[in-house]
Amino acid sequence: VYKRQDMRYAYIIYDLQRESHLEVIYRFLRQHGVEPCGRFGRWEYLNMDRTIESGLATADLLNSEPA
């Protein structure tokens, strides 16, 4: 099951607080059963091949977790 959402203003912005903010965001998402992946899910400027790699790595992670 997945949900797609279009975001009008979702360009990735890097700043000095980025790492600490990402820790908070990732923790929140994982507490709610969401594993961030891809360009917008990980808040990273990824090109197409790195986006696909991110999705594959996330799929491997989720498939390796006990049910």
Secondary structure, DSSP 8 states (H G I E B T S, - for coil): -------SS------TTHHHHHHHHHHHHHHTT----HHHHTT----HHHHHHHHHHHHHHHHHS--
